[in-house]
């Protein structure tokens, strides 16, 4: 039996997750425009693709991703990724969306 990396299961949904996660960051826009704004931020190099963010997160906190948010706070884009670990603990990883630097890891 071949084991696939858990992130491969998310690959087809990466853009959908990115667009959904961007909703809080673009509160002034309609829900229909969220994916457009997220794609533009990605195109301009303001944020990394979700697949890169998930790979970085998995290196620091292995487990199943259960929630992703993209927001702009204090002039900086950041991702907040919630991970359910194999022990049943939920951890939140906060990352700089531009370069993927881990800003904080905390229990949720």
N, C-alpha and C positions, 0 to 999 in steps of 0.2 A: 504494500500500500504506500502510495506517495503522500507525503505531508506537504501541504502548501503553506507558505507563510501566511499568518492571519491577515496581513495588510492586503494580500492579493484579493481576498474576498471583498474588500472595501473599494478596490480600484474602480470598478464600474460606477460606484456611487460617489466618488471623490468630488466631482464637480457639484453634484446635487447637495452633498453635505456642505460644501463651501458656500453655495448660494443660500442655503437655509441658515447656516451659521452666521452669515453676514447680516441677517435681519436686524439685530439690535444696533449694529453699527450705522445703519442707514435709516434710522427711525423717521427721518423727514421725507422719505420716499415711500411710494406705495409698494406693497409686497411684490407686485409684478416687476418692479424695477430693481429689486435687491440683487438678483443674479447678474444684472448688467453692471451695477456699481462694483460688485465683487470682482467680476471679470476685468473691469477697467483698472482696479487697484492692482490686480495680478499683472496685467499687461504693462502697467507703468513701473512695475518692479517694487511697488510699495509693500507687497506681501509675497511670501513664498507659497507655492502650490500646496494644497492640503496634503497631498501624498508625501511631500517632504516633511511637513509638520508631524504627520502621523508616524513616520519612520523615526524621527528624532524622539518623539514621545515614547515609542516602544523601546528604545534603547535605555531610557531612564526609568520608565515604569511599564513593565510588561503586563499585558492583560487585554481585555476587550474594551474598546472605545465605546462609551455609552452616550456621550454628548460632546459637541464641539460648538464653541462660540467664537466669533470674530468680532472684535470691537476696537474702537479707537478711544484711548484713554490718555489724557494728558499729552495729546499730540502724537501718541505712538500707537500704531496698530499692534494688537496682540491677540493671540489665540488662547482660549482656555479649553483644555481638553480633559474630560473626565474619563477615568479608566477604572474598570472593575478588575481588581487583581484576582489571581487564582485563590487567594485566601478569603475572598469575599469583601475585601476592603475597597472603598471608593476613594481614589486619589485624584486630585486636580493638578494638572500641570499647566502653568502659565508660561507662554513663550512669546518672545519678540517676533512678530509676524514677518518682519523684514529679513532677519538673519537667522531665525530659529533658535536664538540663545534662550536657554531655560532661565526664566526669571524667578520662578518659585514652584515648589512642589509641596502640596499640603493635603492633609486628610480632609475629605468632604463630608 
